[in-house]
Amino acid sequence: MTAASYENSVFINCPFDPEYRPLMEAIIFSVYACGFFPRCALEANDSSEVRVDRITSMIRQCRLAIHDISQTQLDAHTRLPRFNMPFELGIFIGAKAFGGRDQRRKACVVLDTELHRYQTFLSDIAGQDIRDHGREVARAIHEVRDFLAAQAPVSVLLPGGEVIVKRYRQFHRELSPSCRKLHLDPRKLTFRDLTVLIVNWIMLSPSPYQMPDL
């Protein structure tokens, strides 16, 4: 596996709640399976760093991004929505619009549960590449794969979405037994725990294709 760089780093902007966890794991797995490197605000655990500074720094270091804006419902306790995902999408679009030459080369895909639902709560992003996953893991994997395939070098052909779906399902089946051996709770894996497990599994598990080096 090649080292992470601006070209192959993908900023993941998505909900972090337990209900969304299966989709987040599938997205992260898909990014690695396509030969790219996922970055996420969860990867750092430094209380001395201001969160927004950490996010802007990561966005600056990533040419690509996956933004999931599907979490729009009101919180059960506060009766207020969460705006973190649209906020981080805005930072990314701002970096592309006002940054230097490399920043202007940024590209992203925006995910939602339904294709045109965003028009009722974030209509200003009309014209962006909006894709729907319907909260289905397989559809999310296909959308991530197709986005990254369009961003890969012209000499690189990424594996098809169905191959990645099958690989992810195999990884997911083996995740709990692997965690038991390591005395980890699969429901409480940190971002680093999850990424180490994914990378090790991809590198060690038989595959019909070779993970591309980008």
Summary of the structure (lengths in Angstrom):
residues: 214
radius of gyration: 16.9
end to end distance: 8.6
largest distance: 50.7
contacts: 603
relative contact order: 0.17
helix: 50%
strand: 10%
